Amino acid sequence: MNKLGNPTAYEKTAPVGALSKIVIFPKKMILRPSLAVGILMILLRSLAVAQAGESVTVDRSKLLAESGTVEILKNARELFPLTDKVTRFPITFPGSPSFRLHFRVLSAKSAQTATSGIESKWTIDIVDSQRETIKLWSQSSESSEIEFWSAQIFKSKATIIISTQEVGIPLQITYDRVVKFTPKSKDLTIVANALAPINAQSSEIKSWGRAIAKLTVVRDDNQLSFSCTGFLVSPDLLITNRHCAESGSEARSVSAQFDFDTPGSDPPLEAQVRVKEMVLSSCDLDFTLLRLVKAVPFFPGDDRKPLQMLPSGALSLNHPLLVIQHPGGLTKQVSITGCTLKREQMIGNSSLGTDFGHGCDTNKSSSGSPIQIIGSSADQNGKVIGIHHLGFRFDDVQSDVPEKVNRAVKINLIADFIKSVSPALAKELKIP
């Protein structure tokens, strides 16, 4: 594992344009020119000193570990007509240890029930092919969604069970895409490094780790599946890098796998949570806020808590930090040895000094991991001060001898941006 990131993962580009051109807003929200100027001024004031230099764009293929390929079916697999209230469809994907399916549901009222307002109620269950009592994933008409991805099913074969209450009502269910995960990838190989398994850490670090998830995402551009890291900042809001989910469709493809901590075991079914929608995103600050389909607690007795942001305050150089992550899409790992603040200000995705430098160990798919303070005062210990997103590069304009450090976006800039764009969202996130 490369302790200091990948120096070839970035490309020099022209400086990023006006903020109004690179921010994705919630539906029906329009950024007025005056607001764009205001947001830019807030960033400048927060930075204190604007830096000249080149901006960068990320090459996702070099930052994110590919986990599988997506097969787009020429003819969607039809899971109908339903001749009974329960219908079974065996499926198998030889050579793939796990898979995901993309479903579409079309439902209409029947002529005889149109006046009564009755619509088809359905449930899709994916169960173990040998024991149907072992449920691997489920979705029902209560969600009101008609297009969605399943969770990652850690089997090569299974059975789809379609259940409906009203057989006489037209119902069409198909799946048209399949993610076939690879059994082994060079991206997922860990060599000697400073990372340590989460299970070997203190109870406090383990409790923080419960807010952190491995993300599996389907790319829009080349239909590959890849991994990222993200973490809870509210009961149903998760934050990660924008380069992990660059569009609404990529966001909705995300499966957030919490509690993926023990090598050799699969993430618990109840702790795999899909994303409902993208809430807010910024290219300059390389972050995306995602709304989950359900909030904590994910299951009875679930006591996980979101991580808290530290939107203000300065740290001294070499202050101890912590990065909990899913490097290479593997089980949860912790960087603590040599994990310190290295540079107070660095260039990130824009020509502004949006980043700080850290010496924490990371790998592909560590993108989106929280940078937390440790060994500080009680009111700061464990607070998030940044989001890891870039490795080192050699065009640092601040130094004659550039340091080889990783980069994280400053969380206070993200907090200021959220407050400027959506006071209601800032209140939900408890940003002062």
Secondary structure, DSSP 8 states (H G I E B T S, - for coil): --TT--TTSEEEES----GGGTEE-STT----HHHHHHHHHHHHHHHSS---S-EEEE-HHHHS-EEEEEEEEEEEEE----SSSEEEEEEE-TT-S-EEEEEEEEE---TTTTTTT----EEEEEEESS-TTSEEEEEEGGG--SEEE---B-SSEEEEEEEES-TTS-EEEEEEEEEEE-S--GGG---S-SEEEGGGS-HHHHHHHTTEEEEEEE-TTT-EEEEEEEEESSSSEEEE-GGG--SHHHHHT-EEEET--STTS---GGGEEEEEEEEEEETTTTEEEEEESS-S-SSTT-------B--S----TT-BEEEEE-GGG-S-EEE-TT-BEEEEEE--SSSS--EEEE-----TT-TT-EEEE-SS-TTTTT-EEEEEEE---S--TT-SS----EEEEEHHHHHHHHHHH-HHHHHHTT--
